[in-house]
Amino acid sequence: MADEPLVLGIETSCDETGVGIVRGHTLLADAVASSVDTHARFGGVVPEIASRAHLEAMVPTIERALKEAGVAASDLDGIAVTAGPGLAGALLVGVSAAKAYAYALGKPLYGVNHLASHICVDQLEHGALPEPTMALLVSGGHSSLLLAPDITADVRPLGSTIDDAAGEAFDKVARVLNLGFPGGPVIDKYAKQGDPEAIAFPRGLTGPRDAPYDFSFSGLKTAVARWIEAKRNAGEEVPVAHVAASFQEAVTDVLTRKAVRACRDEGVDHLMIGGGVAANSRLRAMAEERCAAAGITLRVPRPKLCTDNGAMVAALGAEMVARNRAASAWDLPADSSLPVTEPHVPDPSAPAHPSAHSHSHDHVHELSRKNLYT
């Protein structure tokens, strides 16, 4: 255990201030400060409010994580932070904080990709990822099928949403049903009381000529809204539970069908599902059923690790250290559109350390040696 990298991860891509501490594949702390209640009255995330909330929560959340893990900041082997994608202002708060801590402590800085982190967090639940790994990532901002031969250096997009992401569709349908924000948990709750076959909602991009791995949920969202509107215009009561169940069934049917197809086509016998929507009970159950029928091993982290958190960033950071990937430069940017093909943002002028993980941190930028503790 002592020889495994000890890394602190900071996640601020949206409305969660997440700080996690990981030693190798072992989770030591997962502290989260959420501003979701503040955004709920607006029906969605307000970027400026999220950024201000991150500023207020950052230092207390880091201190709470260190206390929970029972380690000192000086014990860390690196600081990892989400460099993108996400809300620009929110990312900037996290990146700035990570730079400050890394510089002050003389530790290497790793700017990592939010989506790759969602894949890597499964190592904290089920051990080392198989290579390659097929990943289905579903959240409020992303619905993607990714093939990852090497989570630290080689992540390949197979398909993604062409309009609304799955989580975004959940939020919009919940709003039409007057169920509040965020929509995922409340739709899941009502769906358990409804009939998933009550209403035949459409399955987007499932025709023979459609892109096999791309997703589209805008048409589904519109179909649900029109169905509800028709009921209300006719003076009839809207069966909320049946609508929720039928809508949820349409989403999870498409997601799991395409994910299993991708595994078969690529000859991959493992499927990992991550992102906030991976906490959905129907998605987990349907994926388990279809993967078992196809002879595919399913890996889904526990719900708390599916939503945005610092643990996933720390997990990918620890993997970067363990595999001797180059640290990031001090001018690391916050990139709101960082492509998933870039699992991390290395310093182009600093090659990876030639030897295995050590406590000397020779690959840290020279400036960090003149840190505030010197």
C-alpha positions, 0 to 999 in steps of 0.5 A, a space after each residue: 500500500 505504501 508504494 502505491 501513489 497517493 493522489 488528491 483529485 479535484 472535480 469542479 466541472 459543473 455544480 459539485 465541488 468534489 475532492 477525493 483521495 486515492 491510494 492506488 485503487 483504494 478510496 480513502 476519502 470522497 468529500 462533496 459539496 453540492 450547490 444543486 439546491 441553489 440551482 433547483 429554483 432556476 430549473 437547471 445549473 447556472 454557471 456563475 452560481 456554480 463558480 461562486 459555490 466552488 470558490 466558497 467550498 474549495 478549501 473546506 472540502 479539501 480539508 475535510 477530505 484530508 481529515 477523512 483520509 487521515 493524511 497530511 497534504 505533504 504526504 501526497 504524491 500528486 494533485 489531479 484536477 478536471 481540466 475539461 470538459 465542463 463549464 469554463 468558469 467552474 473548471 477554472 476554479 478547480 484548476 486554479 486551486 489545484 495549481 496553488 496546492 501543487 505549487 505550494 506543496 511541490 507536488 506534480 500537477 495532473 490535468 485530467 479529462 472528466 470523461 476518462 475519470 468517469 471510466 477510471 473510477 470503476 477501479 475503486 470498485 472492481 479493481 484494475 480496468 481490463 484493456 481494452 474497456 468499452 465504456 458507456 458514459 451517460 450524464 446531463 452533458 454527455 452520452 457516449 460510447 468509448 473504447 479505452 485500450 489505455 485509460 491514461 493515453 488512448 480513449 477512442 470515441 465510437 459514438 455520442 449524442 447528436 442533440 440532448 444527452 440522456 441526463 438532459 432529457 431526464 431533466 426536461 421531461 421532469 420539468 414538463 411533469 412538474 417534478 423539479 430538478 434534477 430530473 434523474 432521481 425523481 423520474 426513477 422514483 416515479 417510474 418504479 410505480 408505473 408501467 414501462 409499456 404503458 406508452 410507446 415512446 420512440 427510440 431515436 437513431 435505431 433504424 437500419 440506416 442510422 449511425 449504430 453508436 450515436 444517440 438522440 433523445 431530443 425527439 423522445 423528449 418532444 414526443 413525451 412533451 406532446 403526449 402530456 400536452 395532449 392529455 392536459 388539453 383534453 382535460 385528462 389527468 396525466 399518469 405521471 408514473 406511467 409516463 416516467 416509466 415509459 420514458 425511462 424504458 425508451 432511454 435505457 433500451 437505446 443505451 443498453 442496446 447500442 452498448 451491447 452491440 458495440 461490445 460485440 462488434 469490437 470483440 470486447 467482453 467487458 462493459 463499464 457504465 459511468 456518469 450520473 445516469 448510471 445511478 438509474 436503477 432501470 439502466 443498471 437492471 437492463 444492462 445487467 440482463 442484456 450483458 448476461 445474455 450476451 456473455 459480457 461482464 458488466 462493471 458499474 460503480 456504486 451510485 455515489 461514484 457514478 455522479 461527479 466526484 473528486 474520487 474519480 479524478 484522483 483515481 485517474 491521477 493515481 493511474 497517471 502517476 503509476 504509469 509515469 505519465 508526464 505531469 501538466 505544465 503550470 500554464 495548464 488551461 481550463 478547457 471547456 471542450 477538452 476532447 475525450 481523446 485527451 485523457 490528460 494534458 501533459 506538459 509538452 516540454 517535460 517527458 514522463 519520468 523514466 523510472 517507476 513511481 517514486 517520492 522524488 518527483 523529479 518530473 515536477 516543473 522546476 518552479 515547484 521546487 521553490 515552493 512556499 514550504 521551502 
